[in-house]
Amino acid sequence: MQIKFHHVNLCTRDVPGLDTFYRDVLDMKTEPGLATNRDKEQGYSGNVAFLTDGSKEATQFHLAEQDLKIGFKTGQAVNPLEKGHLAFRTDDIAAFKKRLDDKGIPYSDFGAWAMKGWEQVFFYDPAGNIIEVHQVHE
């Protein structure tokens, strides 16, 4: 099982303003293709800007409209759109969920939720930061 850092998700009430900031100050560029990969029917239809630093290994920034009601809409304990999260990509989400189970770490299994083809789990680190691990299914 491989695990690799994928993106930082920042939540805001002003996506266009935050998008402009990251573009103007840090020269971020649009991450091509992700905006059309959204699944707005699964409980989150908020505005999102997808940016990248443009490097070969392309760190992504997902600037998402804050939604304090995601837990109520999805029935999940973890709300990844309250304060944002760090995200990692794996090639074996089942093995990663087993790792969390073996370590006694509770998680919210969103399955294929906000992004088409992405199977996502969210959990807390010991400091209360939210972490996403996802696998992309083609």
N, C-alpha and C positions, 0 to 999 in steps of 0.2 A: 504494500500500500504506500503510495506516495502522497505527501501533503506539501502544498506550496502556497505561500502567501499570494493572495489574488487582488483584494481591494480594501479600501477604507470607505465606509459609508458614513457620511455626515448628514445629520438631520437639521432642518431649518424650516422656518415659516416663509422664507424668501428665497426660493430656488434660483430665480433669475439673478437676484443680487449676488448670491454666493457664487453662481456660475461666472458672472462677470468678474468678480474678485479673483477667482482662481485663474481665469484666462488672462486678465490684465496684469496681475502681480507675478504669477508663477508660470506664465506662458503655457498653460494647459491647453490641450486640443480635444476636440470631440472624439469619443471612442466610437468608431464606426460600427454600425449594426446592432448595438445593444438596445437602442430606443425602440426598434421594431420587434424586439424579442420579448417585450413586456407582456405579461398576462394580467390585464386589469380586471378580470372577472373573478379573481380568487380572493377578494377582500381588501386589495390595496390599489386604488386608482389615482394616487397622488402624483404630483409632478416630480419628475426625476431628470437630472442632467447627468450624463455619463461622460467623464473626462479621462484623459490619460496623460502621462508625462512624455509620451512619445518614444521612450527608450526601447531598445530591443526586447527587454523583458517586461516592458510596459506595465507599470503600476497604474491601477485604475482608481479613480475617485468617483463614487456614486453619491451625488448630492440629491437627497430625497426630502420631499415635503414631510414634515413631522406629522405623525398620526398617533394620537394617544389612545385610540380605540381599537387598535389591531388585535389586542388580546381578546376583547369582547367579540369582535367580528369573526375571529378564527377559532376561538376556544383554546388558544395556546397560552401557556404561562409566561413565555418570554416574548417581549415586544421589541423586535429589532428596529422599529421606526420611532421609538421614543427619544433615544439619545444617540443612535447610530451604533455601529459595530465594526469589528475587524473581520475580514473574511479570508478563508483559506479554501483551496480547491484540492480535492482528492480524486483518485481514480477508482476508489472502492468505498462508497459511502456505507455499505453494510458492515464492512470490517471496522470502519471508524465508529459506527454506532455500537458495535460490540465492545470496542475499546472503552467508550464512555460507560457502557453498562458494567464492564469488568472493574472499572475504577470507581463505580458508584456515583457518577456525575449525571444528575438529571438533565434532560434536554427536551426541547420542543421540536418535534418532528413535523415540519411543515410540508414535507414531500415536495411535489412539483407545485410551486405556489406563485411567486411574483415574476419569475422569469421562465419562459417556455423551455422545457428540457432540463432545468436545473432542479435537482433534488436537494433540499436544504434542511439542515438542523441548526438550531441556535441553542446556546447554553452560556452560563456565566463563568468567568474566571474567578479566582478567590477574592479579587478586589471589586467584583460586581460589574466588570466590563462584559459586554455581550460579544460573543464570538460566533461566527457562522462558519460551517464547513459544508461545502456543496460538491456534488458531482454533476457534470454535464452529460446528459444522455443525448446522443445524436439522433 
